[in-house]
Amino acid sequence: MDGLIVVFLILSLLFFGLSLRSFYQFLVYKQDLKKDVKQQTYLFQLLEKGSSKKERLLSKLFQYADDFSHIGQRINFSSENHDVRKWLMQSGYPYKLNVERLQGLKIFMAIIGLILGGISLMLQLPFSELTVIIYPLLGYAGVIYWIKSKAKNRQEELSFQLPDFLDTMSVTLQAGVGLDQALRDIVPYFDGPVREEFGRFIQELDVGVPRREAYQMLLSRNESKEFQILIKSLLQGERLGIPISQTFRQQAEEMRKLKKESIKEKAAKASPKVTLITTFIVLPSSLILIGGLMVMNMFSQNQNIFQLFQN
């Protein structure tokens, strides 16, 4: 009997010690998990884009467009769902818009245009009969034009920011830092599309998305020529084993050349516009001014122009 008690006590102490050991391992694992989550959350907070009062106000206002989303998806002239999704991806989903909300927004703006046209008709304003038709069409088409311009401007800004980003990445990679860690260190210090796109790329890698698939997502979300060249070069370099730092350096040089050529092209296109303005605005105005002074001089018997105004 005494032996059974001793065995029971020994087993009890053994299991108690094992439970203490397991509890200690749990506490250590919990602390490590907290540190990891805190680090990831801190990075996400750095990458998260802040919103101004204007953006928050417009986001709340655009929520009323959800009631018209079904109508907008049926009346999809020049705004098919796949086109709208493409524009939203390229524009970075401004004001928390999605496909359904944007489809409803164009109907919402068309109704506002109809109300304004009806008010102008009741007040009998000039051309009020036409405004009842024109204002709803402008509201409908204005939303489509607005999201297209947002997408275009964002892609242009992405191309403009890339050379500086690539120079910084090249220097960091040449110092021996890995690609993922370099992105984590550098991306939070940039603003705009570069920060949003590469920040999302980092988050996709953290949740287990394969690197090649994450690269393909970057390509599908953006149509910037320079950005497409960069991502395709990274894919090719990963497949062929080319050093990443060399890829970033070469792409930075190429993009600066493309940027200079783009500036020269815009300057060349501006010259005919200046000539057009000079020909049709400045020259006729100068001729009218000179002719007017000559006529005034003829009727004033060659008097001084200041004496003419004194008389």
Disulfide bonds with the S-S distance in Angstrom:
none
